[in-house]
């Protein structure tokens, strides 16, 4: 069973204002593509979601920020990727959330009213964010 630490916010039914993924970098190389996931609900606080030691953590947090300006190129830094805008999740209603563990893998899944699925997956001490786009409407082909 997946262990969760922190107060899990009620996400279902709320409008997602933003989704950011925090990457970690060292000496110009990306160490983690998903160090943490940041979710912001419309008119609500930011939530930091991450895995550590196979445990899923939820934490209310301040507005996330990237580090890097003025830091030497060989230093440790964080960048933010706006997957909410990239994948059309910002402004969409969250219709479902679940978290599960299967063997050594654990996953948080967030479903949107567009049919898109946001997944924070953790396995072998590595986390990644995947966005499965909503299916295209039937009967509409490509140009």
C-alpha positions in Angstrom: 0.0 0.0 0.0 1.3 3.5 -0.9 2.2 5.6 2.1 1.2 9.3 1.9 2.7 12.0 4.1 0.9 15.3 4.5 -2.6 16.6 4.2 -3.9 15.6 0.7 -5.9 18.5 -0.7 -9.2 17.9 -2.3 -8.4 18.3 -6.0 -11.3 16.7 -7.7 -13.8 19.2 -9.0 -11.4 22.2 -8.9 -10.0 24.2 -11.8 -6.3 23.8 -12.2 -4.6 27.1 -12.6 -1.0 25.9 -13.1 1.1 22.7 -13.2 4.9 23.1 -13.0 7.6 20.4 -12.9 10.8 21.1 -11.1 13.9 19.6 -12.7 17.3 19.3 -10.9 20.6 20.0 -12.7 24.2 19.7 -11.8 27.1 20.9 -13.9 24.9 21.4 -16.9 23.4 17.8 -16.8 19.9 17.1 -15.8 19.8 14.8 -12.7 16.1 14.5 -12.3 13.4 15.4 -14.8 10.8 15.5 -12.0 12.3 16.5 -8.7 8.8 17.8 -7.6 5.4 18.6 -9.1 3.7 21.9 -8.3 -0.1 22.2 -8.6 -2.0 25.4 -8.2 -5.8 25.4 -8.0 -7.8 28.4 -9.0 -7.9 30.8 -6.1 -6.0 28.3 -4.0 -2.5 27.8 -2.7 0.4 26.0 -4.4 0.9 22.4 -3.5 4.3 20.7 -3.8 4.0 16.9 -4.5 7.0 14.6 -4.6 8.2 11.1 -3.8 11.0 10.4 -1.3 11.9 6.9 -0.2 8.8 5.5 -1.9 6.5 7.8 0.1 4.2 10.3 -1.6 4.5 13.8 0.0 2.0 16.6 -0.2 3.0 20.0 1.1 1.4 23.5 0.8 4.1 25.9 -0.4 4.8 29.3 -1.6 5.1 30.2 -5.3 7.8 28.0 -6.8 10.9 29.6 -8.4 13.8 28.5 -10.5 17.4 28.9 -9.4 20.3 29.6 -11.6 20.7 33.3 -12.3 24.1 34.3 -11.0 25.0 30.7 -10.0 28.2 29.3 -11.5 27.6 26.8 -14.4 29.1 23.9 -12.4 26.7 24.4 -9.5 23.5 22.6 -8.5 20.3 24.3 -9.8 16.5 23.9 -10.3 14.5 24.8 -13.4 10.7 24.8 -13.8 8.9 23.4 -16.8 5.3 24.7 -17.3 3.6 21.5 -18.3 0.2 23.1 -17.5 0.6 25.4 -20.5 2.5 23.0 -22.7 -0.2 20.3 -22.4 -3.3 22.5 -22.0 -3.9 21.5 -18.4 -4.1 25.1 -17.1 -7.7 26.2 -16.8 -9.1 22.6 -16.9 -11.2 21.0 -14.3 -9.7 18.1 -12.4 -12.2 15.2 -12.6 -10.3 12.5 -10.7 -7.2 11.7 -8.6 -5.7 8.4 -7.5 -2.5 7.2 -6.1 -1.3 3.6 -6.2 1.7 1.4 -5.7 2.5 -1.6 -7.9 5.6 -3.5 -6.8 8.5 -1.1 -6.7 6.6 1.6 -8.7 4.3 4.2 -7.2 2.1 6.7 -9.1 -0.1 9.7 -8.6 -2.6 10.2 -11.5 -4.6 13.4 -12.1 -7.4 13.2 -14.7 -8.7 16.4 -16.4 -12.1 17.2 -18.0 -10.4 17.2 -21.4 -9.5 13.5 -20.9 -5.8 14.3 -20.4 -4.0 12.4 -17.7 -1.1 13.8 -15.6 1.1 11.1 -14.0 3.8 11.5 -11.4 5.5 8.1 -11.4 8.3 7.0 -9.1 10.4 3.8 -9.5 13.9 2.9 -8.5 14.4 6.3 -6.8 13.6 8.2 -10.0 10.5 10.3 -10.6 9.1 11.4 -13.9 6.0 13.3 -15.0 4.1 12.0 -18.0 1.1 13.7 -19.7 -1.1 11.5 -21.8 -3.0 13.9 -24.1 -6.8 13.7 -24.4 -8.0 11.6 -27.3 -8.9 13.6 -30.4 -12.6 13.7 -31.2 -13.7 11.0 -33.5 -14.5 11.9 -37.0 -11.8 14.6 -37.2 -8.9 13.6 -39.3 -5.7 15.5 -39.8 -5.6 18.3 -42.4 
